[in-house]
Amino acid sequence: MIQEDFLASPRSSAKLRSWFRRVDTSENEAAGHALVEHELSRLGITLEYVPTLVNELKTNDSAQLFR
């Protein structure tokens, strides 16, 4: 965790935590995309069917599917 005396203010600590969350989100989304792509190729389905899959699973968009 972040050391209390390292950062000058609670706001700077919050900004740093927010930055780490954003980095984790993009890495998780990339890993999820690779996983979905692998499973679809294993089933013989191309990525052009992702919008149909998004609708069937009732997600908002493909990014949410990959998370």
N, C-alpha and C positions, 0 to 999 in steps of 0.2 A: 504494500500500500504506500501511499505518498507520505513522506515524512512531514510532520507539522511545521518544522522550522525551515524546510527547504523552499517552500513557496511563500510569497509575501502576504497573500490574502486568500480568504475563502473563495473569492471569485476566480482567482488564478487556478486554484485547485479544481474547481468545477469545470473550468475550460479544459484543463488537462484531462480530466476524467471523460468529458464529452468527446475530446479528440480520440482517445483510446477506444471508446465505443464505436465511433464512426469507422475507424480502421478495422476493428473486429467485424463490423457489419459487412464491409466490402469484401473482406477475405472469406467470410461465411457465404456470401452470395456467390462468389466465384467457385467455391467448393461445391455449393448446391447446384450450380449450373452444370458443372462437370459430372456430378452424380446423376442428374436428370438426363443429360445427354447420353451418358453411358447406358443407363437403364432403357432409354428409348431405342438406342441402337441395338441393344440386346434383344428387344422385342420386335425389331424390324420396323420401327416407326421413325420417320424423319422429323427434324425440328420444325418443319412447316406446320405440324399439327399441334404445336404448343398453344396457340390461341384457343383451339378447341378444348384442349386439356385444361386451360385456365377457366373456361366457362363451365366445364363439367365439374371441376373441383370447387367452383364458386369462390375463386380468389379474385382480387381486384385487378392484378396485372401479373405479368410473367416474373417480375422482380420478386413479388411476394411468393410466388411458387418456388423460386430458387433459394429462399431463405431457410 
